[in-house]
Amino acid sequence: MKVSLSWLKTHLDLADASVESLRDLLTFAGIEVEGIEVRGVDTDKIVVAQILESVQHPNADRLSVAQVDDGSGTKRQIVCGAKNYKVGDKVPLALPGAKLPGGIEIKAGKLRDVESMGMMCSGRELGIGDDHGGLLILDPALKVGSLFKDIVPPDVVFDLEITPNRSDLLSHTGLARELAALTGKALKSTPEIALPEEEKASKSQVRLDAPDACPYYTARYIRGVKVGPSPEWLRSRLESVGLRPINNVVDITNYVLHEVGQPLHAFDADKLEGGIIVRHASEGETMVALDGNSYALTTEDLVIADKACAVAIAGVMGGNATSVVDGTTNILLESAYFTPSQVRRTSRRLILSSDSSYRFERGVDPQGVLEASALATKLILEIAGGKADEEVLVAGKAPVLVKDIVFDELKAKALIGIPDLDRYEMHKVLSSLGLQLLGAKGRDSSKWQIPSHRLDLQRSIDLVEEVARVVGLDRVPSRAAGAFSPAQATDRTYDFTMTLRNALVERGFFEAQTLRLIATSQLNDVLGQPVTPEKSVAVKNALSEDHTTLRPSLVPGLLATAALNIRQGLQRLRFFEIGRVFLMNPNGTNREEERIAVLLSGPADASSWAQQESPAVDIFHLRGVLETLPGIAGSSIELVTKPLEGWLLSAEVKRGSKTLGWIAQVHPARVRELDARHPVYVAELSLSALQQGAQGTTKFTELQRYPSITRDVALEVPADLPTSKIAAFFASQKEPLLAGAEVFDVFADHTGQKLASDKKSVAWSLTYRATDRTLESKEVDEAHSRVLKALVGTLPATIR
């Protein structure tokens, strides 16, 4: 909602309040300030000038040189680039020293060697519009030399976000009431407007057929009006809040809406056939609204109708057929209370919103319906003339939506927590907000009458909030943040998860966040045990065919992410995701589990000028990534082959006897569906299993000070003996000088010519080092012999 500061000042003295202080005051009171716009200029250096002469600039095709009269008695020369003016026009002239919005300061100088003593301005340059295509042409009747700020007063417009419960703030009067309470200033007195007498409308005049949707409806005839342009003050008021003036009658209804918050509507009474009927629309009924669009209505929509058809969508927008135009002489002024849910339902269904519906949806003050009608009638008679009926036609009764509240003062003081907050100050705050004290109930409570516009005040706790807002939360004394709490299991899990994320990001992986709902067809991408639709956790009321099942694996989401990136031209894929999966137990119950999934594909290294594309990764690259993860690093893992349907290569990832998860290569048929040019590898591990392996104290090894010595050995072993068995043997040796072992060659001959077909040769490089000295060859040879002797005695291996 846009609020004009100059408009607010008609209700409250804010001369000593800066824009920044008002912004902070509103913000701390719970009213969000989304933006502040400064309109116009507050300076004596911008005046009305008349163009006396204009010639082409001698050195520039797009510039002209004008002689203008600024009221000083001396012609002033101005170089100008605009083309929309003519000699005799009056325009705003910024004199040297003037400061325009945006911090631009006007100085005298030369443009293309021609002296210019100021600048003729557009509306945008003066902060009063968006048009910068030419000069702002002023009223010919204006006096030359007049200050521009007297013609277009400067203003500040606040763009406020009002919470749905504070409908009383959706007007300048309502916001002024709030600021009066926050600043302690008194509201300015305004002339009292005599309320007209109420006449119970006959059914031929106003008939309520839907009292549940419209409990209260008023209408007043004003005859003999003269529709025309609005006076300048009214036009400027509406323009300050972003509204376009239409005609004096319509402008007055819009003015009253922004002044007091009550939406009104004026019908051309001569275009109505019979009286007003407030009813639900007929099925299939249509109406052309003021925006020129035709809307199809249903029986859930409320309309204002005459005997022939609907003439307005109640609370949302009037109809085009009965709108007030230049030839209108008799009008019917509507002021009513519509049920918020009714207006909200229609507005949402029709995708039609207006300033009226915005307020009706949040709730207007039913007791202010007649006051708004009286204010609009007074203004119409003053500006458009005519004569109003003495009585207002009324159907229904204004509902009472507020009730008296007993305020628990003792509890309020305890909740707010301000030691020096006493009863007198709390009463003063509530009184400043318009509440009326009805009497004290003992020493610790009091009874208050709630004003009809404060629909949000329903309980004692609401009054506590009002006191805290106005007094200011900055008065609440600070206290200790809290006592020390030891780390819990949740904290440790979070820290471990962040460590995993950082480890993968440091290795060039990108984290993906995919939906927890997948399509049934994606169950084929589940890694691990095969999952069929009947063994998955299905959603009862799926939003679409793509979101029917709670994911039993993170891999389907990663494969979908890979496909999306491949379509964008990316072939080097490095993704991971940490999240929850949903599984079904054999007994039919459900369980949830946290997992981490990794996807790897494409070239091993990023392309560069030296090497356009490196060889593609294989499954051992992915294994290497897994071996560096927290919970695995420092220990060895084993891949136990376990064929899975739909996957080219697949294996369980084990650490000792503990199964961590799965690793697999995507089947070529699925790779083709992804449009990938390289093999795709995935792994999915249990987060809890990884975290268990990460428990314990991390040990750091000091950098070695002495050189190492290596010895190579080739072993002939059975072809089906896993290399990991040999690695485990070397890792288990207690030989103090053995620092490590690494395989560097594997040879097999399926023909049996160079090596038996049931055998393979595995070459290892063994590293020996001492921590306190440089080793001699003799002691290395002795240690190497001991290791090989133990190897031959333990494994089915021979030394080649």
Protein Blocks (a to p, Z undefined) as FASTA:
>chain_A
ZZdfklmmmmoccklpcfklmmmmmmmnopacfbdcdedjddfkbccdddfbdcddfkbf
kbccddddehnopacddddfbfkbcehiacddddehiacehhiacddddeehiacebddd
dfklnopajbfkbccdddfkbcghiafklmmccdddddddddfklmmlmcfklmmmmmmm
mnopacdddddddddddddddfklpccfblmlmmbccddddehiacddddfklmmmmmmn
opacfbfmlmmmmmmmmmnopacddddfklpgcjdddddddehiacddfkopacdddfkb
ccdddfkbccbdehiaccfklcccfklmbdcdddddddfklmmmmmmmnopacfklmmmm
nopafklmmmmmmmmmmmmmmmngpjddfbdcdedjdddfbdcddddfklmmmmnopakl
cfklmmmmmmmnopacfbdehjkbccddddfklmmbmbfklmmmmmmmmnopklpccddf
bdcddddfklmmmmmmmmmmmmmmmnopacddddfbdcfklmmmpgcjdddfklpccdfb
afbfklmbccfbfklmmmmmmmmmmmnopabdcdddddddddddfkopacddddddddde
djfbdcdfklmbacdddfklmmmmmmmpghjgopacdddddddehiabdcdddehjbcfb
dcddddfklmmmnopabdcddddddfklmmmmmgccdddddddfbdcddddddddddfkl
cfklmmmmmmmpcbfklnbdcdfbdcddfkommocfkbccdddddddddfkbccdfklmm
mmmmmmmmmmmmmmccddZZ
